[in-house]
Amino acid sequence: MREQNSATQAAAGNDLPVTTPEEDRYGFVALAESLSRSIIALDDNVSTVIGIEGPWGSGKTSLLNLLRHRMERDRPEGTYVLQVSPWLSPDGGCTVENLLIPVADILNRVKQGKSSWPCRLWHRLCGSKASALATDVVRYAQQASGRLAPLAELAGNFIPGAGIVASSMKTLSSTDLSAGGRTADALRDEIEKEIASLGLNFIVVLDDLDRLEPAQAVEVLRLVRSVADFSRFRYVMCYDPVVLGHAVKRGLGVADGQHYLQKIVQLPFPLPRHESFDLRREFFNEAVKIYMNVSGREPDKTLLTDLKDVANTFGATLSTPREVRLALSALAFRYPPLREFCWFPDLCLLQLLRVTLPEMYYWIEHYLTEQAAVDSGEGQVSGKEKAAMSKALTGILESLPAVSPLSVMTLRRWLPGIGGVRDDKPGLFSKTPAADEEELSLNRRLSSGDWWRYYFAFTPPKNVPLPGFFEELFRLAGSSHERPQLAEKLLDQVTPDGFSSRTKFEQVLDKLTPQRLAGITPPQCRGLLWFFFEHGDELVSRYRGHGNWFAMYDIELDTVVDRLLKRLFSEDRPSTLDYLSERLRHGKAVYWTAIYLRHLVWQNGMAGNRPEPAESRVFADNELTQLCAIYCGRLEGCELRGQFAQFDDLPGFIFAWKDISTTAAVSTWMTSVTRDDESFLQTLLQLRYRGHSSATGYYRALHLSDIAEFLGGEETVTQRLDDIERSGNFPELVKQVRDSISLNR
């Protein structure tokens, strides 16, 4: 696996052109064969310029490499194929010497090859001056380039096996050049006649002309059409006509650079368009190889289906082989570290967009950033921002090329919270249903709030627990010897994350979905239940310690505990009931347990007015009745009675007690703690509820009619309050009670 991953990483960033026929993926080999025959068959008596034209990344260099390879095979005796790379020249251009010095070397070798064998032996053993023809070629190069000394300075030493070597050549002076009294035109004519007499032909290949600066591009064109337009010379130039035309326009100051190129290039050959599905097919096939190299397994049917859809839909805008390679290189780079944190087709989707439609890529990143806050409940998107995002998406869709099938309907499949059917009126930022989010998270999809950020940043969203968190949590939950560590780990999550009102603990609860809980063991489920029945009150206390006006329903603890119990019931119902009975008898979370039992009796319709369907209930009525009896027996004993008055939410507790037991049981306790007047007033103040007003903010008020049933009725409570006030005792407490009653709304 390590070797496979190394091979994949080595391919990342590889945008090299094809160099051998075996590497061809687009039918360039057959094209090169045909072009080679046509170029070699051209009239020897005419200097011809062939232009291979195509946009950047379309495969021009790949075709040129294969063409040169084929011409080397097909060339008849006396025909030489030379490659000149102007873009790689030290001065950034293509000087006359860069072409003519290699020509001079060939002419020198040919001339000496035609001499007698004693002369050839003498040349090999001793070395000699370059031939007169070779010297003339270099002198012509000097005059044509306007320099006294060419890049390769030729006075003329010939070293066996090395041709004309610049380091051994002396600079020719102006006197040397004028000694023969021949002009550049005369030299050119003599050279041309000599080449013809030797029966030689030259095919000069020039690549990357569209990378040159305007002045350099003009220099190359001057070379091929003025300076070195010898008969028996054929030039094969490779360029983007738009880019090179623009360079010519700037370099020569002409009105139309592309029109000017027509004067230079007699035989333009536009690179043919790829067939409709060539690029998409290539992307798909190579993406599958990357997946197999990294994962070490064959893709399953689901992955292949999604990958084909991605290639067909998001790959429709691929226009050049280079774009295919860029997208594949990005995959080869990104997928190895992300393979455990992403759905491969989603990653392919993003890389295709990043290469072909970068504005859509960045729109998606922005959109998912905001959508994640909506789905987690941590934030909302303003109407103004929603309108701006909608307008931006509409603009992108309207600007797409006709070949692209992207639409609002298409995006709905791959991105969350998108609705509507019209591209000019997309619906954005709908909250993802819990069941859908659960499935998306399970499959590590781009549209999941848990995983989306990995695709862009290699890291999880900051509001989501790290992947290893739950493995460790469940391990602790399954170990009876590590319960303190379990409690510490969970309680430590009750920490605000800064700007959001939600804590990390709520984020943990969000992820304890039925699907995730289905994968844990019964001991692990019991360990988590132990935490709630043992530390539920401390959990509530920590929330209120952060200044929150906290209610249990704010964090949906009940829902998670219901899931845990249902998970255990699916394994063994009797033992689960026994375990829960034991927790009711001995658990420390007295307040939380009462609130949770109240939730259950409301769920079954045994209290309240919001019963849930039978299939949604955790317990049968008879089971729940027995459990409530166990817990109420404990509440009515002496062990816990001293704790009740200390509860921060005493009203919530006594109403929960009433629903799982009787009004009489609560009244008995209430009577026992209000025997003296001060205790009566203190208890009334503890029975205040929390409220909020836009005008005054948070307040605490007393709803006398709600709590009076536990104290003998509203009239009895009012009478006793009046009696205390008349006695003049505890005036501050009485005032607080009166003010609290007046705040009731």
C-alpha positions in Angstrom: 0.0 0.0 0.0 2.9 2.4 0.8 4.4 1.8 -2.7 1.0 2.5 -4.3 0.5 5.7 -2.4 4.0 6.8 -3.3 3.2 6.2 -7.0 0.0 8.2 -6.6 1.8 11.1 -4.9 4.5 11.1 -7.6 1.8 11.6 -10.2 0.5 14.6 -8.4 1.5 17.8 -10.2 2.6 15.8 -13.3 1.5 17.9 -16.3 4.3 16.6 -18.6 3.5 16.1 -22.3 3.4 12.7 -23.9 6.8 11.6 -25.1 6.2 8.1 -26.4 3.5 6.4 -28.4 2.6 4.2 -25.4 1.5 7.3 -23.4 -1.0 8.5 -26.0 -4.6 8.7 -24.9 -6.2 10.9 -27.5 -5.3 9.4 -30.9 -2.3 11.6 -31.5 -0.1 8.7 -32.7 -2.2 8.2 -35.8 -2.3 11.9 -36.4 1.4 12.2 -36.1 1.9 9.4 -38.6 -0.2 11.2 -41.2 1.4 14.6 -40.5 4.9 13.1 -40.8 4.2 11.6 -44.2 2.7 14.9 -45.4 5.6 17.1 -44.1 8.3 14.8 -45.5 6.5 14.8 -48.9 6.5 18.6 -49.3 8.4 20.2 -52.2 12.1 20.4 -51.5 12.5 23.6 -53.5 10.2 25.7 -51.2 10.7 26.8 -47.6 7.5 25.8 -45.9 6.1 26.8 -42.5 3.6 24.4 -40.9 1.7 25.7 -37.8 0.2 23.3 -35.3 -2.4 25.5 -33.6 -4.4 25.0 -30.4 -5.1 26.6 -27.1 -2.9 26.1 -24.1 -3.2 22.7 -22.7 -4.8 21.1 -25.8 -1.9 18.7 -26.3 0.2 20.6 -28.9 3.5 19.6 -27.3 2.4 16.0 -27.0 1.5 15.9 -30.6 4.8 17.6 -31.5 6.8 15.0 -29.5 5.1 12.2 -31.3 5.4 13.9 -34.7 9.1 14.4 -34.1 9.5 10.8 -33.0 7.7 9.7 -36.2 9.6 12.0 -38.5 12.9 10.6 -37.2 11.6 7.1 -38.2 10.2 8.1 -41.5 12.9 10.6 -42.7 14.8 9.5 -45.8 18.6 9.7 -46.0 19.8 13.2 -46.1 16.9 14.6 -44.1 17.6 15.9 -40.6 15.0 16.7 -37.9 16.2 19.5 -35.5 14.4 20.8 -32.4 14.7 24.4 -31.3 13.1 25.5 -28.0 13.0 29.3 -28.1 11.4 29.5 -24.7 14.3 27.6 -23.1 17.1 29.7 -24.7 19.3 31.6 -22.2 18.2 35.0 -23.6 14.6 34.0 -23.7 14.4 34.1 -27.5 15.4 32.1 -30.5 18.5 33.7 -32.1 19.6 32.8 -35.5 22.7 31.1 -34.1 20.5 28.7 -32.0 19.3 27.2 -35.3 22.2 27.7 -37.7 25.0 26.5 -35.5 23.5 22.9 -35.3 23.0 23.2 -39.1 26.7 24.2 -39.5 27.7 21.2 -37.5 25.7 18.8 -39.7 27.1 20.4 -42.9 30.6 20.1 -41.5 30.1 16.3 -40.8 28.5 15.7 -44.2 31.3 17.6 -46.0 34.0 15.7 -44.2 32.1 12.5 -44.7 32.5 12.9 -48.5 36.2 13.4 -48.4 38.6 10.5 -49.0 39.2 8.0 -46.2 42.8 9.2 -45.5 41.5 12.6 -44.9 38.8 11.4 -42.7 41.3 9.4 -40.6 43.5 12.5 -40.4 40.5 14.5 -39.1 39.8 11.9 -36.5 43.3 11.7 -35.2 44.3 15.3 -35.3 41.2 17.4 -35.5 40.9 20.2 -38.0 39.3 23.4 -38.8 35.7 23.4 -39.7 34.8 23.1 -43.4 34.4 26.2 -45.5 30.7 25.6 -45.8 30.2 25.3 -42.1 32.3 28.5 -41.6 30.1 30.3 -44.2 26.9 29.3 -42.3 28.2 30.7 -39.0 29.4 33.9 -40.7 25.9 34.2 -42.2 24.4 33.7 -38.8 26.7 36.5 -37.4 25.7 38.9 -40.1 22.0 38.1 -40.0 21.9 38.4 -36.2 23.7 41.7 -36.2 26.4 40.4 -33.9 30.2 40.1 -34.3 30.3 37.0 -32.3 27.5 34.4 -32.2 26.5 32.4 -29.1 28.7 29.6 -30.4 31.9 31.5 -31.4 33.3 29.9 -34.5 36.9 30.2 -35.6 36.5 26.6 -36.5 38.1 23.8 -34.5 36.6 20.4 -35.1 37.0 17.8 -32.3 36.5 14.2 -33.2 33.1 13.0 -31.9 32.0 16.4 -30.7 31.4 18.5 -33.8 31.9 22.2 -33.6 32.6 23.1 -30.0 32.0 26.6 -28.8 34.6 26.6 -26.0 37.4 26.0 -28.5 36.3 28.7 -31.0 37.7 32.2 -31.2 35.6 35.2 -31.8 35.5 36.4 -35.4 36.3 40.0 -35.8 34.7 42.4 -38.2 37.8 42.1 -40.4 37.2 38.3 -40.6 33.7 38.8 -41.8 34.5 41.4 -44.4 37.6 39.5 -45.7 35.7 37.6 -48.2 33.9 40.7 -49.4 30.6 38.8 -49.5 27.3 40.3 -48.3 24.8 38.3 -46.2 22.7 37.8 -49.4 25.6 36.3 -51.2 26.5 34.0 -48.4 22.9 32.9 -48.2 22.8 32.0 -51.9 26.1 30.1 -51.7 24.9 28.2 -48.7 21.6 27.3 -50.3 23.4 26.0 -53.4 25.8 23.9 -51.3 22.9 22.4 -49.3 21.1 21.5 -52.5 24.2 20.0 -54.1 24.6 17.8 -51.0 21.0 16.7 -51.3 20.2 17.6 -47.7 16.8 18.6 -46.1 16.1 20.1 -42.7 12.9 19.9 -40.7 13.0 22.3 -37.8 10.6 21.9 -34.9 9.9 25.0 -32.8 7.6 24.6 -29.7 6.1 27.0 -27.2 6.1 30.1 -29.3 3.1 31.3 -27.4 5.2 31.5 -24.2 7.6 34.2 -25.7 7.6 37.9 -25.0 6.4 40.0 -28.0 9.9 41.0 -29.1 11.1 37.4 -28.9 8.1 36.1 -30.8 8.8 38.6 -33.6 12.5 37.5 -33.7 11.4 33.9 -34.2 9.1 34.8 -37.1 11.9 36.9 -38.7 14.1 33.8 -38.5 11.8 31.4 -40.2 10.5 33.8 -43.0 13.5 36.0 -43.7 16.8 34.9 -42.3 16.6 31.1 -42.6 13.9 30.6 -45.2 16.3 28.4 -47.3 14.7 26.0 -49.7 14.9 22.4 -48.4 14.0 23.9 -44.9 10.6 23.1 -43.4 9.5 24.6 -40.1 7.0 23.0 -37.8 5.8 25.6 -35.3 3.6 25.0 -32.3 1.5 27.8 -30.8 -1.8 29.1 -29.5 -2.9 31.4 -32.4 -4.7 33.8 -30.1 -1.8 34.2 -27.7 0.9 34.4 -30.4 -1.3 36.8 -32.5 -1.6 39.1 -29.5 2.2 39.0 -29.0 2.7 39.9 -32.7 0.2 42.7 -32.5 2.2 44.2 -29.5 5.6 43.4 -30.9 5.0 44.9 -34.4 2.3 47.3 -33.7 0.0 45.8 -36.3 -3.8 45.9 -36.1 -4.4 42.2 -36.3 -1.7 39.8 -35.1 -3.5 36.7 -36.2 -4.0 38.0 -39.7 -0.3 38.8 -39.8 0.5 35.2 -38.9 -1.1 34.1 -42.2 1.8 35.8 -44.0 4.2 33.6 -42.1 2.5 30.2 -41.8 1.5 28.7 -45.2 0.1 25.5 -43.7 -1.8 26.1 -40.5 -3.0 22.9 -38.9 -5.6 23.5 -36.1 -5.5 20.7 -33.5 -8.7 18.8 -33.9 -11.3 19.0 -31.2 -11.5 16.0 -28.9 -14.5 13.8 -29.3 -17.4 14.5 -27.0 -16.6 12.1 -24.2 -12.8 11.7 -24.6 -11.8 14.0 -21.8 -14.5 12.8 -19.5 -13.7 9.2 -20.2 -10.0 9.9 -19.5 -10.8 11.6 -16.3 -13.1 8.8 -15.1 -10.6 6.0 -16.0 -7.6 7.7 -14.3 -9.7 8.7 -11.3 -10.6 5.1 -10.8 -6.9 4.2 -10.9 -6.1 6.8 -8.2 -8.9 5.5 -6.0 -7.6 1.9 -6.3 -4.0 2.9 -5.8 -4.8 4.8 -2.6 -7.6 2.6 -1.1 -6.1 -0.7 -2.2 -9.5 -2.0 -3.4 -11.9 -2.0 -6.3 -14.6 0.7 -6.2 -18.1 -0.6 -5.5 -21.1 -0.1 -7.6 -22.4 2.9 -5.7 -19.0 4.7 -5.9 -18.7 4.0 -9.6 -22.2 5.2 -10.3 -21.6 8.5 -8.5 -18.2 8.9 -10.1 -19.7 8.5 -13.6 -22.3 11.1 -12.8 -19.6 13.5 -11.6 -17.5 12.9 -14.7 -20.5 13.4 -17.0 -22.0 16.4 -15.2 -19.1 18.3 -13.8 -16.6 17.1 -16.4 -18.6 18.4 -19.3 -16.7 21.6 -19.2 -13.3 20.0 -19.6 -11.9 21.4 -22.8 -8.2 20.3 -22.9 -6.0 17.4 -21.8 -4.2 19.8 -19.5 -7.4 20.4 -17.5 -7.8 16.7 -17.2 -4.3 16.4 -15.9 -4.6 19.3 -13.5 -7.8 17.8 -12.0 -6.2 14.4 -11.7 -3.0 15.8 -10.2 -5.2 17.6 -7.6 -6.9 14.3 -6.8 -3.6 12.4 -6.5 -2.3 15.0 -4.1 -5.4 15.4 -2.0 -7.0 12.0 -1.8 -4.3 10.0 0.2 -4.6 12.1 3.4 -8.4 12.5 2.9 -9.4 8.9 2.1 -10.8 8.3 5.6 -12.6 11.6 5.6 -14.4 12.1 2.3 -16.5 10.5 -0.4 -14.3 10.1 -3.4 -16.8 11.2 -6.1 -17.5 14.4 -4.1 -13.8 15.2 -4.0 -13.6 14.6 -7.8 -16.5 17.0 -8.2 -14.7 19.8 -6.4 -11.5 19.3 -8.3 -13.2 19.4 -11.6 -14.9 22.6 -10.7 -11.7 24.1 -9.3 -10.0 23.6 -12.7 -12.8 24.3 -15.1 -15.2 26.6 -13.1 -13.2 28.2 -10.2 -16.0 30.7 -9.5 -18.4 27.9 -8.8 -15.8 26.1 -6.6 -15.4 29.2 -4.4 -19.2 29.8 -4.4 -19.7 26.3 -3.0 -17.1 26.8 -0.3 -18.7 30.0 0.8 -22.2 28.4 0.7 -21.2 25.4 2.7 -19.6 27.6 5.3 -22.9 29.3 5.9 -25.0 26.2 5.5 -23.1 24.4 8.2 -24.0 27.1 10.7 -27.7 26.9 9.7 -27.8 23.1 10.0 -26.0 23.1 13.4 -28.3 25.8 14.8 -25.4 28.0 15.5 -26.4 30.8 13.1 -28.7 32.1 10.5 -28.3 33.7 7.1 -29.7 37.2 6.7 -32.1 37.9 3.9 -29.6 40.3 2.4 -26.8 37.7 2.4 -29.2 35.0 1.0 -30.2 37.3 -1.8 -26.5 38.0 -2.6 -25.6 34.3 -2.7 -28.6 33.5 -4.8 -27.7 36.3 -7.3 -24.1 35.1 -7.5 -25.2 31.5 -8.2 -27.7 32.6 -10.9 -24.9 34.6 -12.5 -22.6 31.6 -12.6 -25.2 29.3 -14.0 -26.1 31.8 -16.7 -22.5 32.2 -17.8 -21.9 28.5 -18.2 -21.0 27.2 -21.6 -23.9 25.5 -23.5 -22.2 22.1 -23.0 -22.5 22.2 -19.2 -25.6 20.5 -17.8 -25.2 22.2 -14.4 -28.4 23.7 -13.0 -30.2 24.2 -9.7 -31.8 20.8 -10.1 -28.4 19.2 -10.6 -26.8 21.0 -7.6 -29.7 19.9 -5.3 -28.3 16.3 -5.5 -24.8 17.3 -4.4 -25.3 20.2 -2.1 -27.5 20.6 1.1 -30.2 23.2 1.6 -30.8 24.0 -2.1 -34.3 24.0 -3.5 -36.3 25.2 -6.5 -36.2 24.3 -10.1 -35.4 27.6 -11.8 -31.9 28.7 -12.2 -33.0 32.4 -11.8 -34.7 31.7 -8.5 -32.7 29.1 -6.5 -33.8 28.4 -3.0 -30.9 28.4 -0.6 -30.1 27.6 3.1 -33.0 25.2 3.9 -32.2 23.3 7.0 -31.2 19.7 6.3 -33.6 17.2 7.9 -32.0 15.2 10.7 -32.5 11.9 9.0 -30.8 13.1 5.8 -27.9 14.7 7.8 -27.4 11.4 9.6 -27.0 9.5 6.3 -24.8 12.2 4.8 -22.5 12.1 7.9 -22.3 8.4 7.8 -21.1 8.5 4.2 -18.7 11.4 4.8 -20.4 13.5 2.1 -19.5 17.0 1.0 -23.0 18.0 1.9 -22.6 16.8 5.5 -22.0 19.4 8.2 -19.5 17.0 9.9 -17.3 16.5 6.9 -17.6 19.4 4.4 -14.5 21.3 5.6 -12.2 18.3 5.1 -12.7 18.7 1.3 -11.3 22.3 1.4 -8.9 22.4 4.4 -7.9 18.9 5.3 -9.3 19.5 8.8 -12.8 19.1 10.3 -15.1 22.0 11.1 -14.3 23.5 14.5 -17.8 22.9 15.7 -17.6 19.2 15.2 -15.8 16.7 17.5 -12.7 15.2 16.0 -13.1 11.7 14.4 -11.3 9.9 17.2 -13.5 11.5 19.9 -16.3 9.0 19.7 -14.0 6.0 19.6 -12.5 7.1 22.9 -15.8 8.1 24.3 -17.4 4.7 23.6 -14.3 2.9 24.9 -14.6 4.7 28.2 -18.3 4.1 28.4 -17.7 0.4 28.0 -15.2 0.2 30.8 -16.8 0.1 34.3 -13.4 1.0 35.8 -13.1 4.2 33.8 -16.4 5.9 34.6 -14.8 8.9 36.3 -12.8 9.5 33.1 -16.0 9.2 31.1 -17.8 11.8 33.2 -14.8 14.2 33.0 -14.6 13.8 29.2 -18.3 14.6 28.8 -18.6 17.4 31.4 -15.6 19.1 29.8 -17.6 19.5 26.7 -20.0 21.9 28.4 -17.9 24.8 27.1 -19.2 27.6 24.9 -17.2 27.8 21.6 -17.1 31.6 21.5 -19.6 33.2 19.2 -22.2 30.4 19.3 -24.6 29.9 22.1 -24.2 26.2 21.7 -21.6 24.1 23.5 -19.4 21.3 22.4 -21.6 19.0 24.5 -24.6 19.8 22.3 -22.4 19.0 19.3 -21.7 15.6 20.8 -25.4 15.0 21.5 -26.1 15.8 17.8 -23.8 13.1 16.7 -25.2 10.4 19.0 -27.6 9.4 16.2 -29.5 6.1 16.0 -27.1 4.9 13.3 -24.0 5.7 15.4 -25.5 4.1 18.5 -26.4 1.0 16.5 -22.7 0.4 16.2 -21.9 0.4 19.9 -22.2 -2.5 22.4 -24.8 -2.8 25.2 -22.1 -2.2 27.9 -21.2 1.1 26.1 -24.9 2.1 26.0 -25.2 1.4 29.8 -22.1 3.4 30.4 -23.6 6.5 28.7 -26.9 6.0 30.6 -24.9 5.8 33.8 -23.5 9.3 33.0 -26.9 10.9 32.7 -28.4 9.3 35.8 -25.3 10.0 37.8 -24.2 13.4 36.5 -27.3 14.9 34.9 -27.7 17.4 37.8 -24.0 18.5 37.5 -24.5 18.9 33.8 -27.5 21.2 34.3 -25.5 23.1 37.0 -22.6 23.7 34.6 -25.0 25.0 31.9 -26.5 27.5 34.4 -23.1 28.4 35.6 -22.4 29.9 32.2 -25.2 32.4 32.7 -27.7 30.6 30.6 -31.4 30.6 31.4 -31.3 26.9 30.9 -34.2 24.5 30.3 -33.7 20.8 29.8 -35.5 20.8 26.5 -32.9 23.3 25.1 -30.4 20.5 24.5 -32.6 17.5 23.8 -31.1 15.2 26.4 -34.3 13.3 26.5 -34.0 12.3 22.8 -30.5 10.9 23.3 -31.5 8.9 26.4 -34.5 7.6 24.5 -32.2 6.3 21.8 -29.9 4.6 24.2 -32.8 2.8 25.9 -34.3 1.7 22.6 -30.9 0.4 21.6 -30.6 -1.6 24.7 -34.2 -2.9 24.4 -33.3 -4.2 21.0 -30.8 -6.5 22.7 -32.4 -7.5 26.0 -35.5 -5.8 27.4 -35.7 -7.4 30.8 -32.1 -6.8 31.7 -32.5 -3.2 30.5 -35.5 -2.6 32.8 -33.5 -4.1 35.7 -30.6 -1.8 35.0 -32.8 1.2 34.8 -34.6 0.3 38.0 -31.2 0.1 39.7 -30.3 3.6 38.4 -33.6 5.0 39.7 -32.8 3.7 43.1 -29.2 4.8 43.3 -28.5 7.5 40.7 -27.3 10.9 42.0 -29.0 13.1 39.4 -32.3 13.5 41.4 -33.6 16.6 39.6 -32.6 15.4 36.1 -34.2 12.0 36.6 -37.5 13.5 37.6 -37.5 15.7 34.5 -36.7 12.7 32.3 -39.4 10.6 33.8 -41.9 13.4 33.3 -40.9 13.4 29.6 -41.7 9.7 29.4 -45.1 9.9 31.0 -46.0 12.8 28.7 -44.7 10.7 25.8 -47.1 7.9 26.7 -50.0 10.3 27.3 -50.2 9.4 31.0 -49.9 13.1 31.8 -50.0 16.3 29.7 -51.7 16.7 26.4 -49.0 15.7 23.8 -48.9 11.9 23.6 -46.6 10.5 20.9 -47.6 7.6 18.6 -47.3 4.2 20.1 -44.3 3.2 17.8 -42.3 6.3 19.1 -42.7 5.4 22.8 -39.8 3.9 24.8 -41.9 2.1 27.4 -45.2 0.3 27.7 -47.6 2.0 30.1 -47.2 -0.8 32.7 -43.4 -0.7 32.6 -43.4 3.1 33.0 -45.8 2.9 35.9 -43.5 0.5 37.7 -40.5 2.7 37.1 -42.2 5.8 38.3 -43.3 4.0 41.4 -39.7 3.0 42.2 -38.5 6.5 41.8 -41.4 8.2 43.7 -40.8 5.8 46.6 -37.3 7.2 46.8 -38.5 10.8 46.5 -41.0 10.3 49.3 -38.4 8.8 51.7 -36.2 10.8 54.0 -33.0 10.3 52.1 -33.5 13.0 49.5 -36.0 15.5 51.0 -33.4 17.9 52.2 -32.1 18.4 48.6 -35.2 19.5 46.9 -35.3 23.1 48.3 -31.8 23.6 46.9 -32.8 22.9 43.3 -32.3 25.9 41.0 -35.4 25.0 39.1 -37.7 24.0 41.9 -40.9 24.7 39.9 -39.7 22.3 37.1 -39.0 19.7 39.7 -42.3 19.8 41.6 -44.4 19.8 38.4 -42.3 16.8 37.2 -42.9 15.1 40.6 -46.6 15.7 40.4 -46.8 14.2 36.9 -44.9 11.0 37.8 -46.6 10.7 41.2 -49.5 12.7 42.7 -50.4 16.2 43.8 -50.8 14.9 47.3 -47.2 13.6 47.4 -45.9 17.0 46.4 -48.2 18.8 48.9 -47.0 16.6 51.7 -43.4 17.7 51.1 -44.4 21.3 50.5 -46.2 21.4 53.8 -43.2 20.0 55.6 -40.9 22.8 54.4 -43.2 25.7 54.9 -44.2 25.3 58.5 -42.7 28.7 59.6 -43.3 32.0 57.9 -39.7 32.6 56.8 -39.5 29.1 55.1 -42.9 29.8 53.5 -41.6 33.0 52.0 -38.3 31.5 50.9 -40.1 28.6 49.3 -42.4 31.0 47.4 -39.4 32.8 46.0 -37.8 29.5 45.0 -41.0 28.7 43.1 -40.6 31.7 40.8 -40.3 30.9 37.1 -37.9 32.6 34.7 -39.2 34.9 32.0 -37.8 37.4 29.4 -39.2 40.7 28.2 -37.9 42.7 25.3 -38.3 45.8 27.4 -36.8 44.7 30.7 -34.8 41.6 29.8 -34.7 38.6 32.1 -36.9 38.5 35.2 -38.3 36.0 37.8 -42.0 35.9 38.5 -44.4 33.9 40.6 -47.5 32.3 39.1 -49.5 32.0 42.2 -52.4 30.0 40.8 -49.9 27.3 39.4 -48.3 26.5 42.7 -51.2 27.2 45.1 -52.6 23.6 44.7 -49.6 22.3 46.6 -50.1 24.8 49.5 -53.9 24.5 50.2 -55.2 26.7 47.4 -54.6 30.2 46.1 -56.8 31.8 48.8 -54.9 30.1 51.6 -51.6 31.2 50.2 -52.8 34.8 49.8 -54.3 34.9 53.3 -51.1 33.7 54.8 -49.1 36.2 52.9 -51.4 39.0 54.1 -51.0 37.8 57.7 -47.2 37.8 57.6 -47.3 41.3 56.1 -49.6 42.6 58.8 -47.3 41.1 61.5 -44.5 43.3 60.1 -42.2 40.3 60.0 -39.8 39.7 57.1 -40.7 42.9 55.1 -38.0 42.4 52.5 -39.0 38.9 51.7 -42.7 39.9 51.6 -41.9 42.7 49.1 -39.9 40.3 46.9 -42.8 37.9 46.8 -45.3 40.7 46.1 -43.1 42.1 43.3 -42.7 38.6 41.8 -46.5 38.1 41.8 -46.9 41.4 40.0 -44.4 40.5 37.3 -46.5 37.4 36.4 -47.8 37.7 32.8 
